[in-house]
Amino acid sequence: YADVSQNRRPSLFFSGAGVFKSLIQRCWAQDPKDRPTFKNLVNELQESQYLKGVDQNEFNQYVNYILS
């Protein structure tokens, strides 16, 4: 809580961080208006740059589960 309230965020030095870095940073934006909606997240994550190595069927099942 203290880190978030002081606008501290973790470093993004993990495998594959490049593709997700911008998305993650938008999700933790200080101003809630700057954060993507869940629907926007799902739409963006369905783009091919995020789906390399991901089972598309499993992803869609999970999205349907979350949205139901």
FIKESE-868110 format. One record per atom (N, C-alpha, C): atom name; x, y, z. Coordinates in nm, 4 decimals. Layout:
BEGIN
PT/atom/east/north/up
PT/CA/X/Y/Z
...
This chain:
BEGIN
PT/atom/east/north/up
PT/N/0.0828/-0.1189/0.0000
PT/CA/0.0000/0.0000/0.0000
PT/C/0.0870/0.1250/0.0000
PT/N/0.1901/0.1277/0.0822
PT/CA/0.2757/0.2466/0.0906
PT/C/0.3415/0.2767/-0.0434
PT/N/0.3878/0.1742/-0.1117
PT/CA/0.4514/0.1955/-0.2416
PT/C/0.3534/0.2544/-0.3423
PT/N/0.2343/0.2005/-0.3476
PT/CA/0.1351/0.2495/-0.4429
PT/C/0.0941/0.3919/-0.4081
PT/N/0.0708/0.4202/-0.2807
PT/CA/0.0279/0.5544/-0.2414
PT/C/0.1362/0.6587/-0.2671
PT/N/0.2614/0.6135/-0.2751
PT/CA/0.3717/0.7054/-0.3053
PT/C/0.4125/0.6966/-0.4523
PT/N/0.3261/0.6354/-0.5335
PT/CA/0.3449/0.6237/-0.6782
PT/C/0.4706/0.5464/-0.7164
PT/N/0.5103/0.4497/-0.6345
PT/CA/0.6231/0.3623/-0.6701
PT/C/0.5692/0.2423/-0.7440
PT/N/0.6404/0.2010/-0.8459
PT/CA/0.6013/0.0847/-0.9237
PT/C/0.7226/-0.0059/-0.9406
PT/N/0.7011/-0.1367/-0.9518
PT/CA/0.8150/-0.2281/-0.9671
PT/C/0.8808/-0.2137/-1.1033
PT/N/1.0063/-0.2534/-1.1099
PT/CA/1.0770/-0.2573/-1.2374
PT/C/1.0193/-0.3708/-1.3208
PT/N/1.0215/-0.3531/-1.4504
PT/CA/0.9671/-0.4556/-1.5398
PT/C/1.0797/-0.5217/-1.6165
PT/N/1.1609/-0.5970/-1.5448
PT/CA/1.2738/-0.6664/-1.6053
PT/C/1.2497/-0.8163/-1.6008
PT/N/1.1539/-0.8626/-1.6793
PT/CA/1.1279/-1.0057/-1.6880
PT/C/1.1172/-1.0433/-1.8347
PT/N/1.1280/-1.1682/-1.8615
PT/CA/1.1215/-1.2162/-1.9985
PT/C/0.9883/-1.1759/-2.0606
PT/N/0.9926/-1.1145/-2.1750
PT/CA/0.8711/-1.0717/-2.2433
PT/C/0.8169/-0.9391/-2.1968
PT/N/0.8874/-0.8707/-2.1098
PT/CA/0.8382/-0.7442/-2.0546
PT/C/0.8160/-0.6386/-2.1622
PT/N/0.8967/-0.6436/-2.2688
PT/CA/0.8848/-0.5415/-2.3718
PT/C/0.7457/-0.5318/-2.4295
PT/N/0.6839/-0.6426/-2.4590
PT/CA/0.5510/-0.6441/-2.5190
PT/C/0.4461/-0.5957/-2.4186
PT/N/0.4618/-0.6319/-2.2938
PT/CA/0.3618/-0.6016/-2.1931
PT/C/0.3874/-0.4731/-2.1155
PT/N/0.5060/-0.4167/-2.1257
PT/CA/0.5453/-0.3039/-2.0420
PT/C/0.4471/-0.1865/-2.0509
PT/N/0.4159/-0.1429/-2.1700
PT/CA/0.3247/-0.0297/-2.1862
PT/C/0.1868/-0.0619/-2.1305
PT/N/0.1398/-0.1824/-2.1573
PT/CA/0.0087/-0.2239/-2.1085
PT/C/0.0048/-0.2237/-1.9554
PT/N/0.1063/-0.2808/-1.8941
PT/CA/0.1134/-0.2855/-1.7474
PT/C/0.1189/-0.1449/-1.6896
PT/N/0.1993/-0.0601/-1.7496
PT/CA/0.2120/0.0769/-1.6987
PT/C/0.0803/0.1538/-1.7099
PT/N/0.0054/0.1311/-1.8158
PT/CA/-0.1250/0.1971/-1.8274
PT/C/-0.2218/0.1444/-1.7221
PT/N/-0.2120/0.0171/-1.6875
PT/CA/-0.3011/-0.0414/-1.5867
PT/C/-0.2775/0.0170/-1.4481
PT/N/-0.1579/0.0573/-1.4186
PT/CA/-0.1302/0.1113/-1.2852
PT/C/-0.1155/0.2636/-1.2869
PT/N/-0.1700/0.3281/-1.3885
PT/CA/-0.1658/0.4742/-1.3965
PT/C/-0.2243/0.5350/-1.2696
PT/N/-0.1635/0.6415/-1.2234
PT/CA/-0.2084/0.7078/-1.1018
PT/C/-0.3533/0.7558/-1.1165
PT/N/-0.3860/0.8132/-1.2307
PT/CA/-0.5207/0.8630/-1.2557
PT/C/-0.6056/0.7494/-1.3131
PT/N/-0.7114/0.7088/-1.2437
PT/CA/-0.7951/0.5988/-1.2925
PT/C/-0.8502/0.6215/-1.4338
PT/N/-0.8680/0.7446/-1.4732
PT/CA/-0.9191/0.7744/-1.6076
PT/C/-0.8203/0.7327/-1.7162
PT/N/-0.6934/0.7210/-1.6799
PT/CA/-0.5901/0.6820/-1.7762
PT/C/-0.5738/0.5306/-1.7868
PT/N/-0.6422/0.4566/-1.7013
PT/CA/-0.6321/0.3104/-1.7021
PT/C/-0.7294/0.2523/-1.8036
PT/N/-0.6888/0.1465/-1.8737
PT/CA/-0.7802/0.0837/-1.9699
PT/C/-0.8920/0.0084/-1.8977
PT/N/-1.0061/-0.0004/-1.9637
PT/CA/-1.1149/-0.0819/-1.9088
PT/C/-1.0808/-0.2284/-1.9305
PT/N/-1.1524/-0.3168/-1.8620
PT/CA/-1.1278/-0.4595/-1.8813
PT/C/-1.1548/-0.4979/-2.0259
PT/N/-1.2607/-0.4427/-2.0828
PT/CA/-1.2931/-0.4723/-2.2227
PT/C/-1.1789/-0.4291/-2.3147
PT/N/-1.1215/-0.3113/-2.2905
PT/CA/-1.0075/-0.2662/-2.3703
PT/C/-0.8877/-0.3586/-2.3530
PT/N/-0.8663/-0.4055/-2.2297
PT/CA/-0.7557/-0.4982/-2.2045
PT/C/-0.7733/-0.6268/-2.2839
PT/N/-0.8926/-0.6823/-2.2800
PT/CA/-0.9191/-0.8068/-2.3523
PT/C/-0.8964/-0.7859/-2.5012
PT/N/-0.9506/-0.6783/-2.5551
PT/CA/-0.9332/-0.6510/-2.6981
PT/C/-0.7859/-0.6373/-2.7343
PT/N/-0.7117/-0.5659/-2.6522
PT/CA/-0.5697/-0.5471/-2.6809
PT/C/-0.4916/-0.6774/-2.6676
PT/N/-0.5241/-0.7566/-2.5670
PT/CA/-0.4530/-0.8822/-2.5461
PT/C/-0.4809/-0.9843/-2.6550
PT/N/-0.5878/-0.9660/-2.7286
PT/CA/-0.6190/-1.0568/-2.8380
PT/C/-0.5371/-1.0262/-2.9632
PT/N/-0.4623/-0.9169/-2.9622
PT/CA/-0.3761/-0.8840/-3.0755
PT/C/-0.2598/-0.9828/-3.0805
PT/N/-0.2136/-1.0090/-3.1996
PT/CA/-0.1124/-1.1126/-3.2202
PT/C/0.0167/-1.0897/-3.1425
PT/N/0.0560/-0.9669/-3.1175
PT/CA/0.1813/-0.9427/-3.0459
PT/C/0.1807/-1.0005/-2.9047
PT/N/0.0644/-1.0150/-2.8457
PT/CA/0.0534/-1.0696/-2.7110
PT/C/0.0292/-1.2199/-2.7095
PT/N/-0.0114/-1.2751/-2.8218
PT/CA/-0.0554/-1.4137/-2.8246
PT/C/0.0495/-1.5143/-2.8696
PT/N/0.1709/-1.4701/-2.8907
PT/CA/0.2754/-1.5639/-2.9309
PT/C/0.2943/-1.6673/-2.8208
PT/N/0.2741/-1.7940/-2.8556
PT/CA/0.2918/-1.9022/-2.7594
PT/C/0.1738/-1.9246/-2.6667
PT/N/0.0628/-1.8540/-2.6899
PT/CA/-0.0551/-1.8681/-2.6050
PT/C/-0.1589/-1.9535/-2.6768
PT/N/-0.2195/-2.0446/-2.6051
PT/CA/-0.3263/-2.1268/-2.6598
PT/C/-0.4509/-2.0382/-2.6747
PT/N/-0.4859/-2.0062/-2.7982
PT/CA/-0.5966/-1.9139/-2.8266
PT/C/-0.7283/-1.9647/-2.7689
PT/N/-0.7528/-2.0933/-2.7785
PT/CA/-0.8758/-2.1506/-2.7246
PT/C/-0.8823/-2.1343/-2.5728
PT/N/-0.7733/-2.1637/-2.5065
PT/CA/-0.7677/-2.1492/-2.3606
PT/C/-0.7880/-2.0030/-2.3205
PT/N/-0.7249/-1.9111/-2.3939
PT/CA/-0.7397/-1.7679/-2.3673
PT/C/-0.8870/-1.7278/-2.3795
PT/N/-0.9518/-1.7681/-2.4882
PT/CA/-1.0919/-1.7319/-2.5103
PT/C/-1.1833/-1.7910/-2.4038
PT/N/-1.1552/-1.9142/-2.3611
PT/CA/-1.2346/-1.9746/-2.2546
PT/C/-1.2209/-1.8946/-2.1253
PT/N/-1.1009/-1.8515/-2.0961
PT/CA/-1.0781/-1.7732/-1.9742
PT/C/-1.1512/-1.6391/-1.9816
PT/N/-1.1418/-1.5729/-2.0966
PT/CA/-1.2108/-1.4444/-2.1137
PT/C/-1.3611/-1.4640/-2.0959
PT/N/-1.4167/-1.5673/-2.1565
PT/CA/-1.5602/-1.5934/-2.1428
PT/C/-1.5975/-1.6203/-1.9983
PT/N/-1.5114/-1.6912/-1.9257
PT/CA/-1.5345/-1.7186/-1.7848
PT/C/-1.5363/-1.5880/-1.7044
PT/N/-1.4400/-1.5014/-1.7289
PT/CA/-1.4299/-1.3743/-1.6568
PT/C/-1.5511/-1.2853/-1.6867
PT/N/-1.5930/-1.2834/-1.8116
PT/CA/-1.7018/-1.1945/-1.8522
PT/C/-1.8408/-1.2465/-1.8163
PT/N/-1.8489/-1.3736/-1.7743
PT/CA/-1.9822/-1.4286/-1.7424
PT/C/-2.0229/-1.4013/-1.6006
